[in-house]
Amino acid sequence: MSRIGSLPLFHQIAGQSVLVLGDGAAAEPKRRLVERAGGVIVDDLTRAVDEGVRLAFIAYDDPRACEVAAINARCAGMLVNVVDRPELCDFTTPSILDRDPVLVAIGTGGASAGLAKHVRLRLERVLPETLGALAKALEAVRPRLRARFPDGAARRRAVDAALSENGPLDPLDPQSFQQVEAWLSGAAEGRRGAVIDLTLTSPDPEELTLRQARLLGEADVVLLDGAVPPAILARARADAARLPWERQNGSLDGVKAGPEAGKPWSKPDQAGSGTSQTHSAGSEGSDSKAAAGLTLILRWRP
């Protein structure tokens, strides 16, 4: 069994006292973090001991003062975090991606707060702002979900299928939260055969919009119209099929998800419009063999 360096926990501190010692730039982020979580800040060690406080953040500028305070707080039974001193910490604080009530915490065990931050920033571009709304919608229908699927195993399978990639409640689809009612009633189906047209103008992947970055990470097939820079293509799924765009009339015949993709879908070039378009794969004809997943057309127009 593989080992992990620390035990990740989400600690509920709403209404509870938390010791925060120190002033200035190092202590202020800890104060804000405690306040965001609903904690009550205590800034005196003696008072914290008397009140039985269980968590302590220490952020003195003086290293020796940090060491002494950490020993005293730990002897009083507190779990201690000393800013920038992982060797003195009982716990570390992760970089937090907030999609309330969904929280994603990225930690490095104190190895590099900068690394944790940049991983979070990358995930910020992928996870839609509506992810929390999806969680709340699922919570709201929980009683009805249990009624429809009384068996726990069947209920888990149904939820897993709905939340899977391209499922009706795909967490990376910003509209999924609006589909919960339809899914529960059996009316919603997963996204199949969607074709989205994007025009890109910058070679810098950091200039991708949140939507563009998310779609690159989701697409099963990427059709290339022009010399799309490798740095942009690096943001696409590793297993996504990458095919040239053929500028001729046609359909989605033969396009399949994943590495088995065949011929790309083609239609007259519309890059000059400068807009993103979503096409329905089935609209090209009743006999069209639509893609099973998402096809993304990338038009390079620097």
N, C-alpha and C positions, 0 to 999 in steps of 0.2 A: 504494500500500500504506500503510495506517495505521501510525503509529509508536506504540510503547509507551515509557513513561518509564524503565523499568528492566527487566532480564532476571530473571524469577522462577526461582529454582533451589531445590532441596531438597538441602542439603549434609549428607552423612553424616560425623559427627565422633566417633562412638563410639570410645573409646580414644585419641583424639587430644587433644593439648594446645591450649588456647585461652587467650589472654591476656585477663584482666579486671582493669582498673585502676580504683580508686575505692572509696569506702565509702558506706554509708548507703542511703537510699531509692532513689537512682538506679541504683546498682550491683547491689543485691540481686536485682532481677528478671532481670538479665542472667546472674547466677550461677545462678539457678534454671533459666533457659532452657538454659544450657550443660549443666547436670547432667541435666536431663530428656532431653537428646539423647545422653547418654552421654559427654560430653566431660570432659576433665581440666583443671581450672582452674589456670592459672599467674598469679600476681599480681605478678611482677617482670619489668620490661621487659628487663633484661640477660639474665636466664635465658631468656626467651622468644626473644630473638635468637639465643642460643647453641644453643637446641634447634630452631631453624628453624620456630617457630610461624607459622601462616599466617593466623589470624583473631585480631582484637583488638577488644575492647569497652572503651571509655574513658568513665568516668562520674565525673570529678572535679567538685567544686563550683566550683572556680576555672576560669573560662573560659580564661585564659591557659595554665594547666596542661594543659587538654584540647588546646589547639592545639599545644603543644610535644610532648606525648605522641603525638598523631596524626601529626605530621611524622616523628618518630623511628621509630614503628612502620611507617609507610608506606615510609620509606627502607630499612627492613630487609626489605621485600618482603611485608609483611602487608596484608591487606584490613581496613579500619578502619571501625568504627561508633562514632560519638561521640553519646552520649545527648542528645537535644533540639538537636542541631546538624547538621541535614541537609546543610548546605553543606560540612561536614568529613567526610561519610560516603562510603565506597566502596559500602556496602550498608546497607539499612535492614532492621529486623526487623518482620515482619507480625504482625497479630493472628491467633492460631491457634485453629482449631476442631478439636479432637482427637476422632476416632472411630477410634482405632488399629486397623489401619494406615492408615486414610484420614485425611489431613490437609488441611484447607482453610485457606489462608493469604490474609488480606485485607490489602492494603497500599495506602497512599496516597502513596508516594514521600516520606514525611516530612511531607506537608502537614498531616495531622491524625490523630494516634493515637486521639483520641476518636471520630472518625468510623469508623475501622477497627474499633474495639471495638464500637460499636453495630450496625454491619453484622453483625459476628460474632454478637452476642447475638440479632439477629433470625434469623439462620440456625440458631442453636442450637435455636430453637423449631420449626424445620421438619425438620431432618435427624434421623432416629431414632437412638437410642443403639445400635441393632443394625446400623448401617451398616457398622461394622468387621467384625462377624461375617459379613456378606454377602461382604465382600472376602476374608476368610479361607476361607469356604466355596468361593468361586470358585477361589481359589488351590489348594485341596485337590483339586479335580476337574480341574485343568488337563491332566494327562496323558490322562485319559479323554475330555476335550473334544477334544483333538487327534486321538485315535483315532477318535472319532465323526465329526469334521469335518476330514479330513486337509488339505483345501484351505483355505489361509489366508483367502481372501476369503469363502468360505462360512462359515467359523468366525466371522469378524467380523460377518457379517450375522446369524447366529444369536444371538450375544451381544447385538448391538444391539437386536434384536427383543425379547429377553427382558428387557432392562433399560429398555426404553422405558416411557413413562407407561402405567399399567394393564397392563403386561406381567407375566408370571409372576414376574419378579425385580425389579419396580419398586423402585428404591432408596429411595423415600419410604414404602414399605410396611414397617412394623417386623417383619412376619413373613416377609419375602422370603428371609431367610437359611435358613429351614426348608424352602424349596421347591427348593433347588438340585438335590438328588438327584432329585426328581420331575421337574423340568424336563429334566435331562439324559437321563432315561429316556423322555421324551416324554409323561409322564403329567400334567404341570401345564399349566394354561392361564392366561391373563391374567384379571384381575378384570373381570368383565362384569356389568353390571346390579346392582351393589351399591347398597343404599340404607341410609344411616346416619342415625339420628335423634338430634339433639342438643338439649338444653334449655339456654338461656343466661339468666343472671340479672344480669349486670353490663354496663353500657355501655362499660366501659373495655377496649379490645382487649388491654392489657397483662395483664389478668387471665385471658385465654384459657389453657387448659392447652396443653401441647405437642401433645397429640393433636388438640385442637380447631383450633389454628392450622394444623397440617399438613393436616387434612382440608379446611379452607377453601381452602388453596392447591392442593388436588388436584381438588376437585369439578368435574364437568362441568356439573351442574345444581344450583341452590340453590333449594329451596322454602321460602318465607317464611311462617311461622305467627306473625303479630303484627308489630308495628312494630320490626323489628330495626334497631338504630342504624346509621347510615351508617359510623361508625368501625369497626364490626365487619365490615360488608360490604366495606369497603375491603381487608380481608385476603383476600377471595376472589379467584380468578383473574379477570382482566379480561375474558376471553372466555367465562366461565361464564354460562349462561342463568340468569336470576333470575325466578322465577315465584311467584305467590301460591299458598298452600296452600288447597285446597278441602276444606272439612270435610264430606265425604260419602263414602260407600262407592264404591270404584272400583278401578282397577288402574293399572299403569304404562303403559297404552296411550298411545302417541304421544310419550312422553318420549324425547328423543334428546340425545346429547352435543352440547355447543357451542351456537352461536347459532341452530341450526336446531330447537331444542327446541320441542315443541308443548305439549300439555296436561300439566299436572302429575299425578303419581300421587297418589291420595287414598285414605285409609282412615280409620276412626274415630279421633278425637283421643285420644292417649295421653299428653299432656303432663303430666298430673298425677302420673305415676309418677316423674318426676324422673330418669329413667335414659336412657342411650344405648342404642339398639337397632340391630342390623344385620339387614336383611331381604334375602331372596333375591328378585330380581325375578321369577324364574321360578315362584315359589311361588304367585303369584296366579292361575295357570291355565295350561294347556298352550298356549293361543293368545295369551298375553300377549306384547306387543311390548316386551321389556325394554330398558332403557337400555343403550347400548353402554359407558358408563363409570360414574363414581361420581355418585350423586344424594345430596345432603345436605339433610336437613330441619332447618331452624333454627326452634326454638320460642322465642319471646321471652317470658320469665316473670320480670320484675323483682320 
